[in-house]
Amino acid sequence: MKISIRFLILICACAQLAGCTDLARRVRPYTYPPDFRYIERDQLRSAMWRLAYHVRELDRAVDDGKTPQEQREEVLKQLDGMDAALQTLDTSGGPSNHPKIDMNLPKFRQDIRLARAAAERDPPNFAQAHSLTGACVYCHGAR
């Protein structure tokens, strides 16, 4: 059995070096446990870029001089966009190849839900949403 596992690892490594990601995707179900979710590099980058866009737009919406109703609509729109971007990374409690995401994603999504609830109040409260604009430090640390 050790020879076959080593052989699969060697095939995966060679496939990655040769750019044969299709082969790696086909072999991956046999190299990880069933509850493990492998997040592709492109999938991660795409989600992070979308998240960064929505965080920037959320920051603008919170600091904008629009009416509270217009602000609320824009804040809710950006919170929905953030949650949608994170949904693509959600491992539903199972492990992934990104332990920081596994550790921080549930709390971050909870913070988005709390910010949404606060923005939906009458009058809206955007303090929680404003705190999300610095949420990148969950995984990336202060820079």
Beta strands, then each sheet from edge to edge (+ up, - down):
end
